[in-house]
Amino acid sequence: MDTAGVCQIKPEFILPEKERQLNLNHVSDKDKAAVDRPDETTTGQAPEEAVDSERTEGEDGQSQPKRARGNPKKLKGQNKKRGRTYNHNTSDALCDLLVHVQEGEEVPPCPRKECFGSHNIEEYLRKKPADIGPVCYSFQISGKCSRGLACRFGQSHIAAVSGRNVVDKEKYEQYINKGPYVKNQLEKGVQWALRKKTYNFDLADKLIDSYNRKAVKATPDEINLLVHPGKKTFGAVTDEDIISLRTQEKKKIDWANKLYLASLTTVGNLPFRRICKEFGAEITCGEMAMCSSLLQGMPQEWALMKRHHTEDIFGVQLAANNPHMLVKCGQMLEKECDIDFIDLNLGCPIDWVFKRGGGSGLLIRPKILESCVRNLSTILSIPMTVKARTGAYKDENVTHKLAPQLKEWGASMITIHGRSREQRYTKSADWEYIRQVAINANPVPVFGSGDVLTYDDYKIARETAPEVSGVMLARGALIKPWIFTEIKEARLWDISSKERFDIVKKYVDYGLEHWGSDSRGVENTRKFLLEWLSFLYRYVPVGLLERPPQKINDRPPFYRGRDDLETLMASPAASDWIKLSEMLLGKVPDGFKFIPKHKANSYE
């Protein structure tokens, strides 16, 4: 029997194979149409959209599309266009000016001409949904709830008689004095300047103009000196220029032997990074942000810049397809944010990013890539790093050739994911190739990434590529964030279902603190929790394995856990993830709809 790719479970835990039924609550409208019409293809295409060669002659002699082979209800692939999980009705909300009214305070008048929120506190509280739980995490840790009367855990701090907020002033003062706990908030003045296009980007513009005039012949030091004219010179430039602006005088980070949590789109949010920090992550990076959106002052993109105070080495990752936007973002973020490094994304495989020349698309645009790296590294006084794949195409590895150039252009560190854009996760990460990149990049530090789920994987990776400075963890951290502890303690942790559920509960607390504990914040927390659970369920408990440890690309047969909670947490069905969320965040509201990223998770 071929067991390749199969995670071996002890026989007493294996369940019989069963036919899985679609749960239409977790299926896109397009795929519902494919299920309803038997002539639809398995991917949800209408017959007219099928490949022309797949046609047959009908009874009337006209060409007709073939019927889909196999089970038409078997949906495969990803749901690439997923809508909102929940649309919030602003008319049901309380006006923001009223949410913090305390006992003894007058209700302030609302100066807005068009305010859609309620201005009657008593009526709002009567209609407000029942509390989800008795304890508000924000109030518990700070003495004041950030969402006040709108909080869904309000019995902790809303006076039953008066219907006003209670504040523990002494505790809140102590909390404030220790802050800020979250850094890099978008200031209104900065947002206004970006939207009005009045933000001063003279330095970035001057740098790009100078670089374009000198083309690629200029060294980083020569470009640096062109950017800062006007000082009293001794000859062509001042000694001050040369001493203060040389690339090697940038701020330093000790990268050696660190555990690096990758920049993870959607799931690498601040609450998740806090969980990983507590388990031993030493370097963290925000989710990939688009330079074009940051330069427009879009709040949702700037939210990706936020840094928790426990993140002691923190970077932000930028994606752009030209040096102009990239350099402006670099200048702006170093000035406006508290960050330790800026990472340039050379690995994003998403089609709309790649086709516009960003992400892994920069790997096939060497001149633009050179301009991006040279200019961004020049304008920053903090380290500029890059994260790349082996190449854009599976048969054309290029990063080993680029590594010496990236070093020359000013990159302070390189991370290499041992797969190409085309391969995605269909092949194992190539740690021999990662080693080659590290050798070519020397003395620039290189981090390797790919397929590390256990301490054994980490050890093999370091032995295969001893030249790497450290390991970046991505899917491994999503599946089991305690991997950082396992690596540091060189062990395999047979973590219990209760311990795992406590981690999920802590994530929910951090989410409510971050996104808010009102109805909107609760559903945002639920949405991101469900995205994380789509990875977390893939963990197979050590005690159930025939031959531990688990390999990241192996998939188990249907199995039961050692208790009901462990069985529920192993479910691949999105409907069961919702059950887990409801244990902590209450029932999903009417109109809630979660479409999982992978169509296979729509099955019961």
N, C-alpha and C positions, 0 to 999 in steps of 0.2 A: 504493500500500500504506500503510495506516494504521500509523504507528510511534509513536503516542502511548502513553506509558507503557512503551515498550520501550527497553532499554539497547542501543545499537548497538555490536556487537562486530565487529572486523575479520574478513572472510570466512574467512581461513585458520584461525581458531580456533573457528569455529562447528561444532558436531556435529549430525548428523541427529537429528531428533525421534524419540523412542522411547517405547514404552508403559512406564510405570513400574509395577512390581509392589509390592504391599503387603508390608512386612516385619512379620509378626505379632508379632515381639518388641517392636515399638514401637507397638502398637495397644492401646487399652483393651479390657477385657472386654466392655463394652457394644457397642463397634464391631465386635469379633470376631463377636458375635451377628448384627449387621447384615450382615456379609460372608457368614456361613454360611447365612442364610435369605434367599432372593431376594425375599421379600415385604417385607423391611425397607426403610425409607426411607433416603435417602442420608445422613441425619444420625444414623442409629443408633436412631431411634425404632421401637418395635414398631408394627404396623399399627393396633392399637387406640388408640395414642396419637396417630395422625395426625389432621389436621383433619377434622371430620365431613363437610364438603362434598365431600371427596375420596373418594366412595364410588360404587360401581356395582352393578347388579343381577346376582346370580349365577344359575346355571342353575335353582336351586330356588326362584327368586323372592325370596330373602332378600338384604338389603343387605350388600355386602361391600366391604372397602377396596380401592382401586385399587392396582395394582402400582406400585412406584416407577419413575419414568421414568428413562431413561438407564442408565448403568452403576451397579449397586447397590454396587460395590466402591469407587466414588469418594467418599471421605470428605472433608468440608469443615468449616471452622470450627476452633474451639479445643477442646482437651481441658481442660475447666474443673476437673475433679476428678481430679488425678493423685496416685497413691499414692507411697509411699516407693520410692526407687530400690533400696534394699538394707536388709534387716533384719539387724542385727548380733547375733550369738549371744554373750551376755555370758559364757557358760560357757567359751568359747574364749579369753577375755581373761585377762591376768595381773592379780592384785590390784594396785590403784594404790599400795599401800604398798610393793610390792616392785620396781616398775619402775625405781627410781633406785638400787638397791643397787650400791655400787662395790666394787672389789677391796679386800679386807681388812676389809670391814664385815660385821657380823652381820646375818642375815636377820631383820627385825623380826617379832614375832608380830602377827597381825591381831586387833584387839579387837572386830570386828564379829560380832554373833551370826548375821547372815544375809549373808554375802559370797559372791557367785556366781562370783568370779574364782578362777583357779588360784593355789595357794600353794606349788607345787613348781616352782622356776625351771628346773631341768634338764629336767623333763618338758615344761614349756611351750615351752622353746627347741627341743626335739626335734620337737614338733608344729607349731610356728610356720611359716607359709608362707615360702617362699624370699624372700630380699630382692629388691626391685624393681630396685635399682641400688646402685652402690658408694659413692655420696657422699650423706651426710645434710646437707642445706642448713643446718638449725638448728645442728648441731655445727660445721659449717664456719665459720659467722659468729660463733658465741658460745663455742665450746669445750665446750658441754654440750648434749645433746639433751633437749628437753622431754618426749619420750616414752620415753626410756631403752631398756630391754630390749624394749619393745613396738614399737620403731621398725622400719619395713619397709625401712630403708636402714642397718640396724644394724651392718654390717661396718665402718662408719666408726669406731664407738666401743664395740663390744662385744668384749671380749677373747676370742679364739678358745679359749684354754685354760680359763680360769676361768669364762667365761660371765657376766662382770660388766661394769658400765659403766666406761668410761674417760672421765675429765674432764680437759681442759686447764685447770687451775685458774687459771693466770696470765691466759690469754685470757678465761676466764669472768668473772674479777674485773674486768677492764677493761671487758667488755661490760656488766656489772651497774652499774658506776659511771657509765656514760654514760646509763643508762636514766632513767625508763621509756620503752620504745620504743612500747608500746601503752598508752594511757590510758583511763580511764573503765571500769575493771573493777567489776562489781557486788560491793560489800562484803557479807560475810555478815551483819553487824549490820544493814545497811540492808534486806537481803532479809528477815531475820527480823522486823524492825519492820513492814515492809509486809504480810507475811503474817499477822502477829498484829494488824494494824490499830492499832499503837501509834506509828507515825511521826507526828511533830508537824506537822500541817497547820494550826495555829491561824492563821497569817498569811493563808493562802489562804482559809480559811473566813471570816475577818473581812472580807477584801476583798469576797468575793461577797455577804456579808450587807449590807455597807455599800452596795454597788452596787445591790442589790435595793431597799434602802430609798430610795435617791436616784433609782431607776429610771434613765432615760437622760438625765436633766437634768444630771447632774454632769459636770464637766470632769475630765480625767485628773488635774489637780493637786488638785482637791477630793477625788477618791477617794483619791489618795495620802495626803493628810493625815488622812483618816478611818482609814486602816490603821495609823497609828503614833501612837496616843494615849499619854498618860502622861508626856510631857516637860513641863518647866517652860515655860509659855507666856507670850507677850507679847500680850495680847488673846486671840484665838481660837487662834492657832498660833504656833510659834516661827519666827524667821528661819532657824534651822538646818533645820527641816522644809522650808521653802520652797526654800532653796538646794540641799539635798541630794537632794530627791525630785522635782524638776521633770523632766518627760519629756525636755526638750532636754539634760539633763545626763547622759543615758545614755552608756555607752561607745560610741565611734564606730568605724565601719569605713569605710575609703575604698573605695567600690564602683566608682569610675570606671574604665571600660575594662578590667575584669577578665573573664577567661574562667572561667565557672562550670560545674562538672560537676553535672548535675542529680541529685536524689535518685531512685535507680532501684531499684524493688522487685526483690528476689531477686538481680539482677545487679550492683547498686551496692555490693557488699561491700568490705571493707577491702582485700583484695588487688587488686581491680580499681581502686580509687581510688589505690592506690600507683602502679600502671602509669600512670594518667592524670596524676598529679602529676609523674612523671618526664618526661612529654611536654609539660608546661607548664600544666596546669590550676592556677588560682590560688585558686579557692573550691571547696570540696567540701562535700557534705552527706550524712549517713547515710541509709539506707533509711527509708522511712515506717514509723513505729512507732505502735502503737495505745496510747493513753493508758490504757485499761482494763487492758491486759496489763502495762504498766510499773508501774502502781499495785498490781498483784498480785505484783510481784517475780519475774515469769517470766524465767528466764535467757535464753531464746531471743530475747525482745524487748529485754532489756537489752544483749544482744550487739550490737544495732544502734547502740548509743551509742559503741562503741569507736572510738578515734581514734588513727591512727598519728602518730608524732611529726613526720613530714614534712608533715602537713596543717596549714599555717600559718594558714589561715582556714577554720575547720570549724564547721558547724552541724548540728543534728539536726532532723528533720522529724516533727511530731506530727499525728496524726489523732484527732479527737474529735467528738462530736455535741452536747456541752454544755460550758459554761464551767467548771463545777465540777471535772470531771476535768482539763480543760486547765490551769487555774490551779494545781491541786495538782501536776501534772507539771512545770509551769514552775518553781514554787518548789523542788521536789525536785531537778530536773536542774541548775539553776544552782548549788545548794549541793553536790551530790554529784559533778558532772562538770566537766571542763575543756572548755567549749564557747564559741564566739564569738558565736553567734546561735541563736535557735530559730525555725523556720519552721512556719507553720500551713498544713496542706494544704487547699486549696480546689479541688483539681483531680482527685482520685482518681475514676476513672469506674467502679470495680468495683461491681457491683450490690449486694452485701451491705453495702458501706460507704455507698453513695448512699442506699439504701432506709432506712437507720437515721439518715439526716440528717447524715452526716459527709462529708468530702471535698468533691466538687462539690455535694453536697446542701446544704451551708451557703450556697451562692449563692442558693438559693431560700428561705432562712430568715433574712431580714435582721436581725430583732431579736436572734435567737440569735447570729448572726455578729457583730453590734455588741458584745454582751456578751463574746463570746470574745476579740475583738481588744482592746477597752478593758481588760479585766481582765488578760489575759496581758501586754500591753505595760506595764501599771502595775506588776505584781509583779516584773518583770525589770529588772535593771540593765544587761543586755546587749541588743542590738537584737532586736526581734521583727519577723519578716518574714512575708509571705504568698506562696504560689504558687497562682495561679488559672488557670482556663480562661476563654474568652470568655463562657461561661455554661453552664447545664445543658442547654439545648435549642438546636438548630441555628439556629432563627429568632428567638431571644430573647437577644441579647447584652446583658449587664448589667454587665460589669466596668468599662467606661468610666464608668458612673454611680457605681459603688462606689468608684472610685479616689480621688476627693476625700474621701469619707467615711473610707476606710481611713487616709488621711493624718491626718485630724482625730482618729481613734480611737487613733492611736499607732503605726501600722506604720512601720518604719524603711526598708523597701524592699519593692517589689512585683515579682513575676515573673509574666509573662503568657504562657501557652502559647496560640498563635493558633488554637485550635480549640475547639469546644464538647465537652461530654461525649458527646453523641449522635454527633458526627462521628468520634470516635476518630481514626483515621488515614486516613479515606476521602477527605478533602479536603486541599488544600495549606494550610499555615499562613497566616493573614491578617496580614501584617506592616503593612498600612495600618491595621488595627484596633489592632495593638500600638502603633503610633505615637499613635493617638488616646488610648489609655490613658495613655501616657507624658506627653502634653500635659496631660491632665486631672489627673494625679497631681503634677505639678510643684509644689514642689521635691523631693518624695520620689523617689529614684532608682527606675527601672524597668528590669528585665531582660526581654528578649524571648527566646522559645524556639519552635523549630519549623522542621524541614526543612533545617537547616544541616549539610551533609556535606563541604563543601570551602571553601577560602578564598574562591572566587568567591561562594558562597552567603552567606558571612559579610559580604563586602563589599557585596553587593546588599542584605542585611538592614539594615546600618548606614546605607546611602544611602537606603533606603526609610523608615526610622524613625530619623533622626539624633538624636532626642531621647532615645533609650534610653541608659542608662549602660553597658550591657554585654549580652553574649549568653550564654544558658544552652545547654549542649549535652547532649543526651540520647541519642537513637538514633544520631546521628552519631558520638558518642564510643564507643558499643558496637560499631558497624560498623568504625570505624577510630580507635582511641584516639590515634593520632599526629596527629589533626586539630588538636590544640592547637599542635603544632609547625608544621604547615602554615600555620595562621592567623598565628602570630607571625612566621614567615619569609616570608609572602605567596607561597607556592609550592604546587605540586602534586607530591607525593612518589610516584614510581613505586617503591614499596617491593617488595623481592624476597620470594619465598616463604620463604627462609631467615631473613630479618629478621623476618618475621611469625611464623615458628615460634619464633624466639628470644624473642619477646614472650610467646607462649603458654607457653614453658618457664619464663620468669621468673614468670609468673602462677602456675604450678604450684608453684614454689619458695616464693613468698609464701603460697600456700594451705596448703602443708604446714607452714610456720612458724606460720600463724594457726590452722588447725584441728587440727594435729598430724600426725605422720608415722607413727602406728600405723595399723592397718587401718581404724578408724573415720575417722580424719583423711584417709586416702588416698581413701576413698569419698566423703567430704564434698567434698573438693577436686575429685574427678572430677565429682560432680553439678553443682557450680557452674560448672565449666569447660564442661560440656555445655550449660548454659543460656546461657553467653556465646557459645559456638560457633554457637548458633542465630541470633545476630546477625552474628558475625564472617564467616561464609561469604558474606554479602550484599555484601561488598566486591568490586568488579570491578577487577583491576589496571589501572592507567593505560595501560600498554603494549599492552593488548588492545582499547582503546576506539577506535572510529572517530572520535568527536568528544568528547574529554574536555572537562569533567569529568563524572563520573557524577552523576546526580540521585537523590535518596534514594528516591523512589517509583517509579523505573523498574526493571523486571525484565529480566534478560538471557535470551536463548535458551540452550539447552544449549551449553556451550563447554568447551574444554580449555585448560589453562594452558600456560605456556612450559616447565614441567617437571612431573614427576609429583606433586611436593608441592603445587604451585600448583593442579593439577587436583583433588587430594584436598581441599584447603582451600576449593574452590569448590563442593563437593557440598552439595546441599540435604537430603541423606538423613541422618537421625539415626544410622544404622548406620555411616556414614563418620566422623561426629564421634567415635563411640566408638573407631574405629580410631586417630584422632589422639590420643585420651586414652591409649590403650594404648601408644603410642610413648613416653609419659612416665611413666605410672602402672601399667604392667603390665596383664596380662589382667584383665578384669572377673571378679569372683568368681561362683561358682554362686549363682543366685537373684537376680542383678542384673537390673533392668528399668528402662529409661529411656523414659518416655512424653513425647515432645516437646510443647511447648505448642501448636503448630499441627499439625493432623492431616495436612496435606500433606507434612510432614517424615517421615512414616512410610513413605513410598514409596522404593524403591530407584532 
